[in-house]
Protein backbone atom coordinates (compact mmCIF):
# COMPACT_ATOMS: atom_id res chain seq x y z
CA UNK A 1 0.00 0.00 0.00
CA UNK A 2 2.93 2.31 0.63
CA UNK A 3 4.07 1.75 -2.95
CA UNK A 4 0.60 2.81 -4.17
CA UNK A 5 0.84 6.02 -2.13
CA UNK A 6 4.35 6.77 -3.42
CA UNK A 7 3.37 5.96 -7.02
CA UNK A 8 0.41 8.35 -6.97
CA UNK A 9 2.36 11.11 -5.27
CA UNK A 10 4.98 10.71 -8.00
CA UNK A 11 2.28 10.75 -10.71
CA UNK A 12 0.67 13.85 -9.23
CA UNK A 13 3.97 15.70 -8.98
CA UNK A 14 4.76 15.03 -12.64
CA UNK A 15 1.33 15.54 -14.20
CA UNK A 16 1.48 18.94 -15.88
CA UNK A 17 -1.22 19.07 -18.51
CA UNK A 18 -4.31 17.63 -16.88
CA UNK A 19 -6.22 14.37 -17.10
CA UNK A 20 -4.75 13.05 -20.34
CA UNK A 21 -1.27 13.30 -18.88
CA UNK A 22 -2.36 11.50 -15.71
CA UNK A 23 -3.77 8.73 -17.89
CA UNK A 24 -0.37 8.38 -19.59
CA UNK A 25 1.48 8.33 -16.28
CA UNK A 26 -0.88 5.78 -14.73
CA UNK A 27 -0.48 3.64 -17.84
CA UNK A 28 3.32 3.72 -17.52
CA UNK A 29 3.26 3.05 -13.78
CA UNK A 30 0.58 0.35 -13.57
CA UNK A 31 -0.22 -1.10 -17.02
CA UNK A 32 3.25 -1.24 -18.56
CA UNK A 33 4.55 -2.93 -15.40
CA UNK A 34 1.76 -5.53 -15.42
CA UNK A 35 0.10 -4.41 -12.17
CA UNK A 36 -3.15 -3.69 -14.02
CA UNK A 37 -4.12 -5.36 -17.29
CA UNK A 38 -4.52 -3.27 -20.44
CA UNK A 39 -8.17 -4.30 -20.75
CA UNK A 40 -8.93 -3.20 -17.17
CA UNK A 41 -7.18 0.08 -17.88
CA UNK A 42 -9.22 0.69 -21.03
CA UNK A 43 -12.41 -0.01 -19.07
CA UNK A 44 -11.28 2.43 -16.37
CA UNK A 45 -10.54 5.18 -18.86
CA UNK A 46 -13.81 4.56 -20.71
CA UNK A 47 -15.81 4.75 -17.50
CA UNK A 48 -14.06 7.90 -16.33
CA UNK A 49 -14.58 9.56 -19.71
CA UNK A 50 -18.32 8.87 -19.53
CA UNK A 51 -18.81 10.20 -16.01
CA UNK A 52 -18.95 13.90 -15.19
CA UNK A 53 -16.07 15.51 -13.35
CA UNK A 54 -12.31 15.40 -13.54
CA UNK A 55 -10.61 12.32 -14.94
CA UNK A 56 -7.68 12.15 -12.51
CA UNK A 57 -9.61 11.44 -9.29
CA UNK A 58 -11.92 8.97 -11.01
CA UNK A 59 -9.24 6.88 -12.70
CA UNK A 60 -7.04 7.04 -9.60
CA UNK A 61 -9.91 5.80 -7.46
CA UNK A 62 -10.50 2.95 -9.93
CA UNK A 63 -6.85 1.89 -9.77
CA UNK A 64 -6.86 2.12 -5.96
CA UNK A 65 -10.07 0.12 -5.71
CA UNK A 66 -8.82 -2.51 -8.15
CA UNK A 67 -5.68 -3.03 -6.07
CA UNK A 68 -6.81 -2.55 -2.44
CA UNK A 69 -10.56 -1.92 -2.34
CA UNK A 70 -11.88 1.06 -0.38
CA UNK A 71 -8.53 1.55 1.37
CA UNK A 72 -6.90 1.88 -2.05
CA UNK A 73 -9.44 4.55 -3.03
CA UNK A 74 -8.58 6.52 0.12
CA UNK A 75 -4.84 6.14 -0.51
CA UNK A 76 -5.01 7.28 -4.14
CA UNK A 77 -7.32 10.17 -3.28
CA UNK A 78 -4.98 11.36 -0.52
CA UNK A 79 -1.92 10.94 -2.75
CA UNK A 80 -3.63 12.90 -5.51
CA UNK A 81 -4.52 15.81 -3.24
CA UNK A 82 -1.46 16.08 -0.99
CA UNK A 83 1.13 17.31 -3.53
CA UNK A 84 -1.33 19.80 -5.03
CA UNK A 85 -2.15 21.24 -1.64
CA UNK A 86 1.52 21.56 -0.69
CA UNK A 87 2.42 23.14 -4.04
CA UNK A 88 -0.54 25.55 -3.85
CA UNK A 89 0.54 26.60 -0.37
CA UNK A 90 4.14 27.19 -1.53
CA UNK A 91 3.03 29.09 -4.64
CA UNK A 92 0.76 31.27 -2.52
CA UNK A 93 3.71 32.20 -0.32
CA UNK A 94 6.18 32.76 -3.20
CA UNK A 95 3.98 33.96 -6.08
CA UNK A 96 4.96 37.61 -6.03
CA UNK A 97 8.66 36.70 -5.99
CA UNK A 98 8.65 34.19 -8.87
CA UNK A 99 5.77 35.24 -11.12
CA UNK A 100 7.99 37.48 -13.26
CA UNK A 101 10.94 35.06 -13.33
CA UNK A 102 12.41 34.13 -16.72
CA UNK A 103 13.34 30.72 -15.32
CA UNK A 104 9.70 29.93 -14.51
CA UNK A 105 8.71 31.15 -17.98
CA UNK A 106 11.25 28.78 -19.59
CA UNK A 107 10.17 25.87 -17.39
CA UNK A 108 6.58 26.21 -18.62
CA UNK A 109 7.77 26.70 -22.20
CA UNK A 110 9.56 23.34 -22.10
CA UNK A 111 6.70 21.57 -20.30
CA UNK A 112 4.33 22.10 -23.26
CA UNK A 113 6.00 19.64 -25.68
CA UNK A 114 6.39 17.06 -22.91
CA UNK A 115 2.67 17.29 -22.22
CA UNK A 116 1.86 16.79 -25.90
CA UNK A 117 4.21 13.78 -26.08
CA UNK A 118 2.47 12.16 -23.10
CA UNK A 119 -0.96 12.67 -24.66
CA UNK A 120 0.24 11.24 -27.99
CA UNK A 121 1.67 8.25 -26.10
CA UNK A 122 -1.76 7.54 -24.60
CA UNK A 123 -3.35 7.94 -28.04
CA UNK A 124 -0.99 5.34 -29.54
CA UNK A 125 -1.64 2.94 -26.65
CA UNK A 126 -5.43 3.22 -27.08
CA UNK A 127 -5.19 2.98 -30.86
CA UNK A 128 -3.25 -0.29 -30.57
CA UNK A 129 -5.51 -1.68 -27.85
CA UNK A 130 -8.85 -0.74 -29.40
CA UNK A 131 -8.38 -0.81 -33.17
CA UNK A 132 -5.80 -3.60 -33.26
CA UNK A 133 -6.82 -5.55 -30.11
CA UNK A 134 -3.18 -5.99 -29.17
CA UNK A 135 -0.49 -4.10 -27.31
CA UNK A 136 2.49 -5.76 -28.99
CA UNK A 137 2.16 -5.02 -32.69
CA UNK A 138 5.55 -5.60 -34.26
CA UNK A 139 5.07 -6.06 -37.99
CA UNK A 140 2.72 -5.49 -40.92
CA UNK A 141 1.49 -9.07 -40.48
CA UNK A 142 0.57 -8.27 -36.87
CA UNK A 143 -1.33 -5.17 -37.99
CA UNK A 144 -3.33 -7.10 -40.58
CA UNK A 145 -4.10 -10.06 -38.31
CA UNK A 146 -5.18 -7.98 -35.30
CA UNK A 147 -7.00 -5.19 -37.15
CA UNK A 148 -10.59 -4.77 -35.97
CA UNK A 149 -12.61 -3.21 -38.80
CA UNK A 150 -15.56 -2.36 -36.52
CA UNK A 151 -13.36 -0.51 -34.03
CA UNK A 152 -11.58 1.28 -36.90
CA UNK A 153 -14.97 2.35 -38.28
CA UNK A 154 -16.08 3.74 -34.91
CA UNK A 155 -12.73 5.51 -34.53
CA UNK A 156 -13.14 7.11 -37.97
CA UNK A 157 -16.75 8.16 -37.31
CA UNK A 158 -15.85 9.71 -33.96
CA UNK A 159 -12.87 11.54 -35.46
CA UNK A 160 -15.04 12.94 -38.27
CA UNK A 161 -17.79 13.96 -35.86
CA UNK A 162 -15.33 15.77 -33.61
CA UNK A 163 -12.98 17.33 -36.16
CA UNK A 164 -15.01 17.94 -39.33
CA UNK A 165 -18.54 18.41 -38.01
CA UNK A 166 -17.52 19.84 -34.60
CA UNK A 167 -20.19 17.85 -32.78
CA UNK A 168 -20.38 18.07 -29.03
CA UNK A 169 -18.38 15.27 -27.44
CA UNK A 170 -21.44 14.10 -25.49
CA UNK A 171 -23.26 13.36 -28.75
CA UNK A 172 -20.19 11.66 -30.19
CA UNK A 173 -19.91 9.39 -27.13
CA UNK A 174 -23.61 8.48 -27.41
CA UNK A 175 -23.45 7.90 -31.18
CA UNK A 176 -20.28 5.81 -31.02
CA UNK A 177 -21.51 3.92 -27.97
CA UNK A 178 -24.62 2.91 -29.91
CA UNK A 179 -22.52 2.03 -32.94
CA UNK A 180 -20.30 -0.10 -30.73
CA UNK A 181 -23.28 -2.02 -29.38
CA UNK A 182 -24.56 -2.61 -32.91
CA UNK A 183 -21.24 -3.40 -34.61
CA UNK A 184 -18.98 -4.95 -32.03
N, C-alpha and C positions, 0 to 999 in steps of 0.2 A: 504494500500500500504506500510505503514511503517513496518507492520508485514512481508510482502514479502521480503523487504530489509533485515530485521533482520534475517529472516529464512535463506536466502541465504548467508549472511555473516557467520552465524553459521555453515552452511553446508560447506562452503569453508574453514573455519578455522579447521574443523575436518575431512577433506577428504584426509588423507594420503593414497596413493595407487592408485590414478588415477580415471578414468571414472567409473569403476565398483563400486567403493566405493561411488562415488557421486550418482550413481543410487540408491544404498541402502539407502543412507541418504535422498534423495528426496522421496523415497518410504515411509520411516518412517515419514517424516515431512508432506507430502501432501496426500499420498494414505491411510496410516493407520489411519489418522485423518479424512478421508472422504472429504477432500477439493477437491481432484481429484479422479475420479473413477478408479478402477483397469484396466478397459478396455481402458480408455483414456491413462493411464500410459503405458500399453503394446504397444499401437499404437505409443506413443512418443518414447519409447525405440527402437522399430522396425525401425521407420523412422530414428532415429539418428544413428543406427547401419548400415543402408544402405547408408548413405550419407558420403562423405569424410570429414575428419577433426576430431577434438577432440569431444568426446561425451558430456563432461560437458557443454560447451557453448550452444550446440544444444538443449540438453534436458532442460536446464535451460530456454532458450529462449521459448521453447514450453510451459513450465509451466507458465512463465510470460505472454505469449500471451493468453493462455487459461483463465487466471484469470483477466488480465487487458488490454489486447490488446497490442498495440505498446508500451504504457507506461510501461507495465509489462515486456516487452522484455528489454527495457532500464534499468529498475530497476534491473532485474536479472543479466544482463550483467555487470552493475556497481558493484553490490554486489559480483559477481564472481571475478572481477579483483581487487577490492580495497584491500582485505586482502593479496592477493598474492604480490601486489606491495609494501605494507607496510612491509611485512615479508622479501621480497627480499632486500629492502633498509636496514633493520635492520641487516640481515645476511651479507650484503656487508660491513657494518660498523664493525661488530663483528667477522667476519669469522676467522681471524688469532688468536683471543683470545680463541674461543670455538671449533675450528676444531679438536683439539687433546684431548678434554675433555672426560673422562670416562663416565660422566653423559650423555652427548649427545649420546655416543655410546650405552649406556643402554636404553635410550629413544627409539632409532631406533630399537634396538633389540626387545623390547616389543611391538612396533607398528606393526611388521610383522604379528603376530598371529591375532591381531585385524583386520587387513586388510583382511586376509583370511576369518575370521568369517563373515565380512560384505559381501564379495563376495559370500560366501556360502548361506548367508541369502537371497540375491537376487536370486540365483539359485533356492532355495526352493520356493520362491514366484512365479517365472516364471514357474516352474514345475507344481505347483498347478493350476496356472491360465491358462496355455496352454494345458497341458495334461489332467487335470482333470476338466477344465472349472469351477472352484470354488475356492474361497479363504478360505472357512471355512470347510475343510474336518476334520471330527471328528472321524469317525469310518471306519471299513472295508466296511460296507454297503455303506457309502458315497463314498469311493474310487471306488467301483464297479459301483455304479449308475452314477457317474460323469465322469468315465474314457472315454476318447476320443481316440479310436483306431487309427484313422488317424493321430492325433497329436503325439501319442506315436510312430507311425511308422516313421514320419518325424524326431522326436527327435532321434530315434535310428539310422536312416540313417545319419543324420548330425554328430552324435557322432562317428560313424564308419569312416565316411569320414575324420573327423578331427584327430582322435586319431590313428586309424589303418593305413589308407592309406595316412595320412599326406597331404591331399589336401589343396590347398590354400583356405582360408576362402571366398574369392570372388566367387570361383566356388561352394563352399558349399551353400552359400546364394542363388546363381542362381538356383542350382539344387533343393534345398529344397523349394524355392519360387515357382518353376514350379510344384513340387510335391504337394505343398499346394493348388495351383489353381486346379490341377486335382483331388485331393483326397477330400479336405475339401470344 
